[in-house]
Amino acid sequence: MILAADILKIAQTGFVKDFEIIIQLGAILAIVVLYWNSLFKSAEVWKRIIVAFIPTGIIGLLLFKIVKNYLLGNLYITLVSLFVGGIVLIVLELIYKEKEHHIDDIAKMTLPKAFVIGLFQSIAIIPGVSRSAATIVGALFLGTKRKAAAEFSFILAVPTMLAATGLDLIKD
């Protein structure tokens, strides 16, 4: 959206920045519908989601003004992040080999691993870094199978995006 705004010469006003945060609620609703059963099947899943949300929640709260005022809407940061992220994804595809012993169910993931995945997610406060890609990369590095990593990433988006939107609404 930042790149599209730049191409269309849309000024990065407070309203545009708010819109770029709040518009993601649509994606959250889609995740809730798609993963309805996974969201409510196990308290164990929610324990891991809450633990993974903690780092992003704290970092997002502490750095909100910096992100909103200096990073969000910065075309150069976005382009560099997209470029570096693309390289990381290509390298990961070249080196990642799924193994039988890798975690195939979110409920089997340890709480420390969930926390580390949350740290990976925290990198996504930088514009141009995909939140889902950051969490999936973190989960794969920690020995999670692709399907479980993607599912964890999408479910983790629910509290993360709700918190980001709520914080933005409260602050503005």
N, C-alpha and C positions, 0 to 999 in steps of 0.2 A: 504494500500500500504506500510505503514511503517512496519507492521508485515511481509508482504511478502518479503520485501527487507531484513529484518533481517534473516528470514528463509533461503533465497537464498544467504545470505552473500554478499549482494550488499552494498558497502560502501556508506555512506550518503555524497556524494560529492555535490558541488554546483549544478552540472548538474542534479543529482537525485532529489534534493530538488526543483529545477525549474520545472522538469518534473512532480513532485507530485502536483504542483500548476496548471500548464498549462494544464495537461491532463483533467482537469475538464471542459474545454471548450466544449468537446463532450457532456457532460451532459447538458450544457447550451443550445446547439443547439437543443437537444431533447426537452427541456422544451419550447423553443420558438415554435417549431413545434406543440407540444401537446397543449399548452395554447395560440395559436395564437389569437383566438377570445377574450379570457380574457385579453390578453395583450393590445389589442387595442379597447376594447369596452367602456372604461370609463376613463375619466381624473381623476375621484374620486379614482379609483383603483391606478393609478400612484401616486397620492398625498400620499396615504398611504404607497406605496412601497418606495418612496423617503424619507419620514419621518422615516420609519423603517430602511432604509439603513444608515442614518446619524450616529448613534452610532457606528456601525461596521466600517464605513468608517473612522471615526476619530480615534477609538481605533486601527484599523488595520494599519493606517498610522503612528501613534505614536509608536506602538510596533512592527513594521515590522522587524527591525533588531533582536530584542530579540526572536521573534517567529522563524525567519529564522535560526538564529545562534545557539539557545539553545533549543528550543522546538521541532521544526520540525525534525523528525528523532530520537527523544529520545524515545526509546522503553518503558521505565518505565512510563513516563508520559502518553504515549498512552495506555498502559495496565490499568493503574489506571483510566484514563478517560473513557475507555470502560466499566470497572467494575462499576464505580459510575453511569455512564449514564444508564447502564442496570438496576441497582437498581431503579433509578428515573423512568424509563419507566414502570417497574413492579408496583411500588407504584402508579403511575398515573393511570394505568389501573384498579387498585383496588379501587381507590377513585373517579375517574371521572364519573360523571353521566350527560349525555347530557340532557339539559332542553329546553323546548319550547322557552323560552325567549332568549336563546343564539344566538349570531350573526351567521346568515347563509349566509351572503353575504359580501364580502370584502368591497364593497362600503359603507356599513352601519357601518363599524368599525370606532371608533373615532380616531382622530389623536394621542391623548396621548396613547391610547392602541397600536397603530401601533409603536409608539416610544419605548414602553416597550418591545414589541416583538423584536424590533431591538436590545435592550439591551440583551435579551436572546440570540439572534443570535451571539452577540459579544463573548459569552462564547466559541463559536466554533473556535475561533482562537487557542485554546488549541488542539493540535493533539489528536485524539481519540474521541473528542466530535463531534457528528454528527450535522452539521449545520441545516439540516432539522428537526432533532429530537428536537434540542434546540428551534427552532422557533415554532414548533408544540406544544411542551410542554408549552411554554410561552402563545401561543394563547389559548390553552385549559384552562389554569389557569385563563385567563382573560375573560372567558365566550364565547368562539367561538366554533361553532360546528366543528366536525372533518373534514368534507369536506372542509369548508371554511378555516380552519387552514392549511390543507395540500395544498390547492390551493395557499394561501397566501405565504406559505413557498417556494413552487416551483417557483412562480413568483419572489419572493424576491431574489432567487438565481441568477437571470439574472444579475442585476447590481452588486451584491456582488462578483460573480465569475469573471465578466468582470473587475471589479476594482482590484481584487486581482491579476489576470493575468497581467493586464496592469501595475500595480505597480511593480510586479516582473520583467517584461520585461524592464521597465524603469530603475530600480535599478541595474539590472545585464546586 
